[in-house]
Amino acid sequence: MIGRMSSPADQYHCWYYDTKVWLKTTFLGIPSMKSVSDMWNYQEILWEHKPSLILELGTGNGGSTLYFAGILQMISPHTRILSVDIHQNGLDERVRRHPAIELLECDSLSPVVASRFGELRREYGGKAFCIADSGHSMEHVLAELMLLRSLTLPGDYVVVEDGNINGHPVFSAYDPGPGPYEALEEYFSRFPQDYIPDRERENKFGFTYSPKGFLIRR
């Protein structure tokens, strides 16, 4: 919960999170545990930046995977989404069958991810959109950021999700302790010039699950 002196945006953010409406949010019937305003923001980013390749770290049930693939295919037919998760046994068959989706069942930090992403980048060219939404501990997210540092090129777009947990402003009793928000702080203390923070996107709808996490590679 949050104090009475907080902003209306933070109050709504906590209501949205505490009611667990995000656990009942679906895309074409497939669970997608994200903020609907973030999802709208993502399709605007995809249209604006027109990437040919998406790297999704964290597939879940595949609702967002199918969403991203559908948006991307409407922008250009020569596009691909590579979605990675350590367990993909709960995926909807529509996700498995989609011709623009490629699935990797492995840890997001596996060397297989970097290798396959590099192959697809050579095949599809253009910009990439990368979204980190797998493990939420600071150590894991920081390692993913280091991975993305080696994979991304100027103009690529990166989103680091769930920096809102651990009290930013929700879920202050997050069990693993420091999470994505703290990982971003640590990363930028080491590499302050890697990305341009896209504050306009971050603030557009008043709240986001990804504070400090909308980034454009320099």
Sequence and secondary structure as in RCSB ss.txt:
>XXXX:A:sequence
MIGRMSSPADQYHCWYYDTKVWLKTTFLGIPSMKSVSDMWNYQEILWEHKPSLILELGTGNGGSTLYFAGILQMI
SPHTRILSVDIHQNGLDERVRRHPAIELLECDSLSPVVASRFGELRREYGGKAFCIADSGHSMEHVLAELMLLRS
LTLPGDYVVVEDGNINGHPVFSAYDPGPGPYEALEEYFSRFPQDYIPDRERENKFGFTYSPKGFLIRR
>XXXX:A:secstr
   TTS HHHHHHHHHHHTTGGGG EETTEE  S HHHHHHHHHHHHHH  SEEEEE  TTSHHHHHHHHHHHHH
 SS EEEEEES  TT  HHHHH TTEEEEES TTSHHHHHHHHHHHHHH S EEEEE S  SHHHHHHHHHHHHH
H  TT EEEE  TTTTTSSS TT TT S HHHHHHHHHHH TTSEEE HHHHHTTS  S TT EEEE 
